[in-house]
């Protein structure tokens, strides 16, 4: 996944940890589950 967005695996891991801590996603058995799509979408608006 890191390669898809052109970042290092370490940076992706850090981002996913922050998103999980903020309640935006959950990680389970190698999958990323978006639990707050509206909040995530708002955070991605430029």
C-alpha positions as CSV (number, residue, x, y, z in Angstrom):
1,X,0.0,0.0,0.0
2,X,2.9,2.4,0.8
3,X,4.2,1.9,-2.7
4,X,0.8,2.9,-4.2
5,X,1.0,6.3,-2.5
6,X,4.8,6.7,-2.9
7,X,5.7,6.8,0.8
8,X,7.9,4.5,3.0
9,X,6.3,1.6,4.8
10,X,7.3,3.2,8.1
11,X,5.6,6.5,7.2
12,X,2.4,4.6,6.2
13,X,2.5,2.6,9.4
14,X,2.7,5.9,11.4
15,X,-0.2,7.4,9.5
16,X,-2.4,4.3,10.0
17,X,-1.6,4.3,13.7
18,X,-2.6,7.9,14.0
19,X,-5.8,7.3,12.1
20,X,-6.6,4.3,14.3
21,X,-5.9,6.3,17.4
22,X,-8.2,9.1,16.2
23,X,-11.0,6.5,15.6
24,X,-11.1,6.9,11.8
25,X,-10.0,3.3,11.0
26,X,-9.5,-0.1,12.5
27,X,-7.0,-2.7,11.4
28,X,-7.9,-6.3,11.6
29,X,-6.1,-9.3,10.1
30,X,-4.2,-7.3,7.6
31,X,-7.2,-5.2,6.5
32,X,-8.0,-1.6,7.0
33,X,-11.6,-0.9,8.0
34,X,-12.9,2.7,7.7
35,X,-15.2,3.3,10.6
36,X,-15.7,7.0,10.2
37,X,-15.9,7.7,6.4
38,X,-17.4,11.2,6.8
39,X,-14.7,12.3,9.3
40,X,-12.0,10.7,7.1
41,X,-13.3,12.4,4.0
42,X,-13.4,15.8,5.7
43,X,-9.8,15.3,6.8
44,X,-8.8,14.7,3.2
45,X,-10.4,17.8,1.7
46,X,-7.8,20.2,0.3
